[in-house]
């Protein structure tokens, strides 16, 4: 019987390559179109500046990080912020001024704007510095629904969706935990 070594093999080259890719993860095109390089997505910012939209997408990924989620899922959640900015000048100011403060903190700490900070741990440290602000709390709170109330996300997380229309969980294996590996 052959024994396989299942430990991940990470090389210095792979780490440096991933860091380089993350630096060019998002581009902003004329006309407010924000295009993400990761998993090919695009969204049009109608009411927020394209730079603000792109920063909110990166911020969303940093607040609720999931390696299996494509950036388009986070961009979909940020579209709700763009819609809110179109309905309320107060919301628009909250997002625009909040991202400006986020960029100012990033420039102060790393010399570049938030989207250009190369390491997630450095971006998270910036976010921790402003986690009590109304801007951060509004974004964090809205993302819970914006990200996790998405059937595409449910599939990625293994959630089958609501059960009431299917007769409930009781007769559908509520105690089926075959996904839990025993050691």
Buried (B, 14 or more C-beta within 10 A) or exposed (E): EEEEEEEEEEEEEEEEEEEEEBEEBBEBEEEBBBBBEBEEBEBEBEBBBBBBBBBBBBBBBBBBEEEEBBBBBBBBBBBEBBBBBEEEEEBBEBBBEBBBBBBEBBBEBBEEBBBBBEEBEBBBBBBEBBEEBEBBEBBBEBBEEBBBEBEEBBEBEEEEEEEEEEEEBEEEEEEEEEEEEEE
